Amino acid sequence: MALTQVNVGSYLNIAKALQTVEQRPCWMMFDAEADVLYVNFQQPAKAATDSEVTDDEVVIRYADDEVIGITILSVSQR
């Protein structure tokens, strides 16, 4: 069985960023083709009723006034 090389540093950077978010369970999915990381704070993921994009290309998704997840664009460039 061949082992795939993983860039652990990029995962550690994501972990550092997630430390600033309110601590609660989260589920992540990385779309390599789109270079996007989806982080959901509820499982199954809730549909967003609103969202905002930060200056550093992070989409904060809301259901009413509650943050239900974030979407990080251009993950490989971080």
N, C-alpha and C positions, 0 to 999 in steps of 0.2 A: 504494500500500500504506500503510495507516494504522499508525502506531506506537502501541503501548500504553504508557501512562505507568506506570513502575515506581517504587515507593518503595525506592530503593537503600539508604536508612538502615536499614530493617528487615533487609535481607540482610547488611549490615555488622555489625549486632548479633549475628546468628546466627554469622557468621564469627568474631567475637571470642569468643563462648562456646565454639565448637568448638576454639579454640586451647588450651583447658585440657584437652582430651581427648588421650589418647595418639595420636601422629601415625601414621595408617595410612589407606589409602583408605576412603572412605565413599560411600554412595549415599543420596540424599535424595528424598523425595516429599512434597509438600504437598497435603493434602486441604482445599480451601477451604470446602467445605460443612460439614465437621466442625471446621474451624479447628485442624488437627493437623499437625505436621511429624514425619515418620518419618525417622530417620537409622539406616541399617544399616551395619555394619562388614564385612559379607560379602555377596557377590553370587553366587548368589541368596541372599535372606534366609533365615537359619536359624530354625527354630521355637524359641521360648523355652521353657525348662523352669521358669523362675522369673522374677519381676519384683518391683520395689519402686517405690513412688511417693514422690518427695521432697516437702518442704513447698511448693515452688514449682511443683507439678504437672508434674514431669518423671518419666516412667516409664523406669526403667533395666531393660533386658531382659537376661536371662542364659541361657546354655546351659551347664549345669553351673556351674562357677565363673568362666566367661569372659563378659565384657560383650560382647554381640553387637549391641547397638543401644540407641538412646534414642528415646522418643516425647515430643514437647513439646506439651502441651495448651494451648489458648487462645493460640495464637501471635499473633494480631492484637492482643491486649491487652498485649503486651510492648513 
